[in-house]
């Protein structure tokens, strides 16, 4: 049986033998298109190696187990590790090893090759396995080649591969062919689509290009040039020159190296008009051969064009059904809404925004709130899932897409668009049916079966109090001060208000807003988190530039508890407002944010003791657990009189993982369920329990993923505070978790 098939021997009919990528390279070669030479180690070679080593039955058994535990991250990782050990244990059978080395020698001169996975289910008409399985570049020598082939086989059983196959409904037993292809030392490379995937237009092509090898473009590590080409006559209709900060090249040792691009080259076009016409002709030839739109990887080396891959565009039909996608980003708040675009660069332009329009902005801050209230949906250039725009949109029930990068330049005032907050897209035109996040009327908390773990709600605005209070919740676990203060201060910086002598007016406005919330929830507790403006947000307020420093990284700068110590003026206003509200509704309590160390908290609490709030009986004093140092200091905080701790998982995650939570570029790294973050959360909950104080969590994780709540219950958390729309799902998750724990305990006793 031939374990090796050269590209010239393959066509699309050989997907079961050569996998999707291998069959496509054979198809391109047979069509006379420029493909670097190479061969495929067939899927049968993989099967015979597993069979002769005797690991096939165990692979099948453990694979079934992996599919069953695909939703459990830890168990899946352990099971996949067992599968991959079996593949490496089997290795290459002697006949396959010999055939591989013989084919490699035919490439002449111990060449550098790319070794790429080509699973037999890859690049089917409706799915694409791009990036799921492993590939390697600049492989040199027989032994390294053999090792990389086995590594490709093992990648069949990585957690991401198992999850992807399960999600796509792929049930066939996986098998892996492996491509061995001579490397091309590309000086420019990229990807191209023979139909525009951004708009769904079949009469134009989209090309993305960068310097060096294609990994920087395919992997998304640089901002590539983007060229739109009319298919009929290869005419260039649009150019967007990307900022290409680096490129991947071959170093002196024949390996890949990342090289910074010179300042003069960074903003230069990668491809000229004549080169684009040449590429367009190649792309048209590819599509005509396949008879359907294609996603093509290309490269130029020494003036010669090469095609290194082609696959069907698997999402085009779905996109065409929903209309042309104008921009896309992160879906930050579910729901869809249509309206006319209103692009705003600052909240000072709010007068032009009409009720029901789609607000498009670079990013928002607390002083944007009056404008956001009027909008039907919100779209921003920057930001991640926990940025200001995302938080406000979720609370107001507005569809929201953040991190689009280009919304303010691509969208124009008056354009009719539909914002899809679930899929993170802004689509051309309006739709007749509008889906908004569900605000389901629930019975009052008193009429609901109580849970041992309290369920609180996150709140930011007083006009949402009545709705939130009707939900089956035990109170407000996080009342964000920033939005209340923005309204109370009239959008002005507190320093300017104090200088003008309007402190009393601002306090009265705060009292009115707070009283609306505490009265709606009484006697249930309302935990007020003192103002945690960052300096860049404070600078947005009127007069802010006269009072705020300019910081390179305000996310970890002058904020929270330390700000109260350095300048207690605003904190004193908050304490006075809280004291007045508690005279009528004593269910209001204080939480201090972003506490870094003991001495600043001690000074902050001394400020509380000097205020009228010190005489208020029954006041709970909480701290936010956002800085990892809280794991060390929490026992000391308890000795200072703190009786509750609330884990802010958004900030805690960014500081544990070193990821700016507002960064759309780093959004894939921001994971509140990362084991390091979970370990920190567990340490905080355990420390609170030992100190005899309550523990809560008010981050985004339980709202996005109710199953996260079960993990918190098992850790022994006292309460969980979530967004209003997540209350029913989180209550159910907590109820199920508590019952499971009781059942497990009962079974253990018996």
Buried (B, 14 or more C-beta within 10 A) or exposed (E): EEBBBBBEBBBBEBBBBBBBBBBBBBBBBBBEBBBBBBBBBBBBBBBBBBEBBEBBEBBEEBBEBBBEBBEEBEBBBBBBEBBBBBBEEBBBBEBBBEBBBEBBEEBEEEBBBBBBBBBBBBBBEEBBBBEBBBBBBBBBEEEBBBBBBBBBBBBBBBBEBBBBBBEBEBEEEBBBBBBBBBBBEBBBBBBBBBBBBBBBBBEBBBBBBBBBBBBBBBEEBBBBBBBBBBBEEBBBEEEBBBEBEBBBBBEEEEEBBBEEBEEEEBEEBBBEEEBBBBBBEBBBBBBEBBEEBBBBBBBBBEEEBBBBBBBBBBBBEEBBEBBBBBBBBBBBBBBBBBBBBBBBEEBEEBEEBEEBBBBBBBBBBBBBBEBBBBBBBBBBBBBBBBBBBBBBBBBBBBBBBBBBBEBBBBBEEEBEBBBBBBBBBBBBEBBEEBBBBEBEEBEEBEEBEEBEBBBBBBBBBBEBBEBBBBBBBBBBBBBBBBBBBBBBBBBBBBBBBBEEEBBEBBBEBBBBBBBBBBBBBBEBBBBBBBBBBBBBBBBBBBBBEEBBEEBEEBBBBBBBBBBBBEBBEBBBBBBBBBBBBBEEBBBBBBBBBBBBBBEBBBBBBEBBEEBEBBEBEEBBBBBBBBBBBBBEBBEBBBEBEBBBBBBBBBBBBBBBBEBBBBBBBBBEBBBBBBEEBBEBBBBBBBBBBEBEBBBBBBBBBBBBBBBBBBBBBBBBBBBBBBBBBBBBBBBEBBBBBBEEBEEEEEEEEE
